[in-house]
Amino acid sequence: MVEEFVIEKTQSIQKQYEDLSTIIKGLLNKNDNILSNLSNFTAALKQTFDKINWVGFYMFDGEKMYLGPFQGKVACTQIKLGKGVCGTSALSRKTIIAADVNKFPGHIVCDSDSKSEIVIPLIKNDKLMGVLDIDSASLNAFDETDKKYLEYICNFLIEEIF
């Protein structure tokens, strides 16, 4: 198991994601507790990318989403499906990139420092497990490269760890 890692931040964002993907595959272990795996997953993302000011999971309990492991400031503890960026992503089961969260209809303000966001739904066997929520203090911090690689590592998480 990888317990410490370094990703060169001067590399392209694509190369950073490629390195992170390799590290995550060594870091996570399906025999570990899911909370431990999700905690290390969020820590690895926060440690890798300076643009991230908050990263965490909202897990679906069949009715609403509740706060799971995260890195960053304290956060909202419950989100209803269809509400805010996370709830909309969960309901639509599609990744959402909000370039400016203040322009997203119904945005839920948990941290006023957050300016942009990307949310990836976690689906296993057509069942919503939750979402990965990532915020940045910068506008327009996330793009199609982030979407591609975050969906890839979330797919690994769903298929190999959940």
C-alpha positions as CSV (number, residue, x, y, z in Angstrom):
1,M,0.0,0.0,0.0
2,V,1.2,3.5,-0.8
3,E,1.2,5.7,2.3
4,E,3.0,8.7,1.0
5,F,3.3,10.1,-2.5
6,V,4.6,13.0,-4.4
7,I,3.2,14.3,-7.7
8,E,5.2,16.9,-9.5
9,K,2.9,19.9,-9.7
10,T,4.9,21.5,-12.6
11,Q,3.7,18.6,-14.9
12,S,0.7,19.0,-17.1
13,I,-2.7,18.5,-15.5
14,Q,-3.1,15.4,-17.6
15,K,0.2,13.9,-16.4
16,Q,-0.7,14.7,-12.8
17,Y,-4.0,12.8,-13.2
18,E,-2.2,9.9,-14.8
19,D,0.2,9.7,-11.9
20,L,-2.6,10.1,-9.4
21,S,-4.6,7.3,-11.1
22,T,-1.7,4.9,-10.7
23,I,-1.2,6.0,-7.0
24,I,-4.9,5.6,-6.2
25,K,-4.9,2.1,-7.6
26,G,-2.0,1.2,-5.1
27,L,-3.4,3.3,-2.2
28,L,-6.9,1.8,-2.1
29,N,-7.6,-1.7,-1.0
30,K,-10.9,-3.5,-1.2
31,N,-10.1,-5.3,2.0
32,D,-9.9,-2.0,3.9
33,N,-13.0,-0.3,5.4
34,I,-14.8,1.8,2.9
35,L,-14.5,4.9,5.1
36,S,-10.7,4.4,5.2
37,N,-10.6,4.1,1.4
38,L,-12.9,7.2,0.8
39,S,-10.8,9.2,3.3
40,N,-7.6,8.4,1.5
41,F,-9.2,9.1,-1.8
42,T,-10.2,12.6,-0.8
43,A,-6.8,13.3,0.9
44,A,-5.0,12.2,-2.3
45,L,-7.0,14.6,-4.5
46,K,-6.6,17.5,-2.0
47,Q,-2.8,16.8,-1.7
48,T,-2.4,16.6,-5.5
49,F,-4.2,19.7,-6.7
50,D,-3.7,23.2,-5.3
51,K,-6.9,24.4,-7.0
52,I,-9.0,22.2,-4.7
53,N,-10.2,23.9,-1.5
54,W,-12.8,21.2,-0.6
55,V,-13.2,17.6,-1.7
56,G,-15.5,15.0,-0.3
57,F,-18.2,12.4,-0.7
58,Y,-22.0,12.7,-0.2
59,M,-23.4,9.2,0.2
60,F,-26.9,8.3,-0.8
61,D,-29.1,6.5,1.8
62,G,-32.1,5.9,-0.5
63,E,-33.7,9.2,0.3
64,K,-31.1,11.9,0.6
65,M,-27.3,12.3,0.5
66,Y,-25.3,12.7,3.7
67,L,-21.8,13.9,4.3
68,G,-19.1,11.3,4.0
69,P,-15.3,11.6,4.2
70,F,-13.9,14.9,3.1
71,Q,-11.0,17.3,3.2
72,G,-11.6,21.0,3.8
73,K,-13.9,23.3,5.9
74,V,-16.9,22.0,7.7
75,A,-19.7,21.2,5.3
76,C,-23.4,20.7,4.8
77,T,-24.5,17.4,6.3
78,Q,-27.5,16.6,4.1
79,I,-28.4,17.3,0.5
80,K,-31.7,16.3,-1.1
81,L,-31.8,14.9,-4.6
82,G,-32.2,17.6,-7.2
83,K,-30.9,20.4,-4.9
84,G,-27.7,22.3,-5.7
85,V,-24.9,21.0,-7.8
86,C,-24.5,17.7,-5.9
87,G,-28.2,16.9,-5.8
88,T,-28.6,17.8,-9.4
89,S,-25.7,15.6,-10.4
90,A,-27.1,12.7,-8.3
91,L,-30.6,13.0,-9.8
92,S,-29.4,13.3,-13.4
93,R,-26.6,10.7,-12.8
94,K,-24.3,13.0,-14.9
95,T,-21.1,14.8,-14.1
96,I,-21.7,18.5,-13.7
97,I,-19.1,21.3,-14.0
98,A,-20.2,24.6,-12.5
99,A,-17.8,27.2,-13.7
100,D,-19.4,29.8,-11.4
101,V,-21.4,28.2,-8.6
102,N,-23.2,31.5,-7.9
103,K,-24.8,31.2,-11.3
104,F,-25.9,27.6,-10.7
105,P,-29.7,27.5,-10.0
106,G,-30.3,26.5,-6.4
107,H,-26.6,26.4,-5.4
108,I,-26.2,25.4,-1.8
109,V,-23.6,27.6,-0.1
110,C,-21.6,25.6,2.4
111,D,-18.4,27.5,2.0
112,S,-18.5,31.1,0.6
113,D,-14.9,30.7,-0.6
114,S,-15.9,28.1,-3.2
115,K,-16.4,29.7,-6.6
116,S,-16.5,26.6,-9.0
117,E,-17.3,23.0,-8.6
118,I,-17.3,19.6,-10.3
119,V,-19.5,16.7,-9.1
120,I,-19.2,13.1,-10.3
121,P,-22.1,10.7,-9.5
122,L,-21.1,7.3,-8.2
123,I,-23.3,4.6,-9.8
124,K,-22.9,0.9,-9.3
125,N,-25.1,-1.7,-10.9
126,D,-27.5,1.2,-11.9
127,K,-27.8,2.2,-8.2
128,L,-26.8,5.6,-7.0
129,M,-24.2,5.3,-4.2
130,G,-23.5,9.0,-3.9
131,V,-21.3,11.7,-5.4
132,L,-17.8,13.0,-5.3
133,D,-17.9,16.8,-4.8
134,I,-14.9,19.0,-5.5
135,D,-14.8,22.7,-5.0
136,S,-12.3,25.4,-5.9
137,A,-11.8,29.0,-4.7
138,S,-11.2,30.0,-8.3
139,L,-13.8,30.5,-11.0
140,N,-13.7,28.1,-13.9
141,A,-11.2,25.7,-12.2
142,F,-12.5,22.5,-13.8
143,D,-12.8,21.4,-17.4
144,E,-13.2,18.4,-19.6
145,T,-9.7,17.0,-18.6
146,D,-10.8,17.0,-14.9
147,K,-14.1,15.4,-15.9
148,K,-12.4,12.6,-17.9
149,Y,-9.8,11.7,-15.2
150,L,-12.1,12.1,-12.3
151,E,-14.7,9.9,-13.9
152,Y,-12.0,7.3,-14.6
153,I,-10.7,7.2,-11.0
154,C,-14.3,7.2,-9.6
155,N,-15.0,4.3,-11.9
156,F,-12.1,2.4,-10.4
157,L,-13.4,3.3,-6.9
158,I,-16.9,2.0,-7.8
159,E,-15.8,-1.2,-9.6
160,E,-12.9,-2.2,-7.4
161,I,-13.5,-0.8,-3.9
162,F,-17.3,-0.5,-3.3
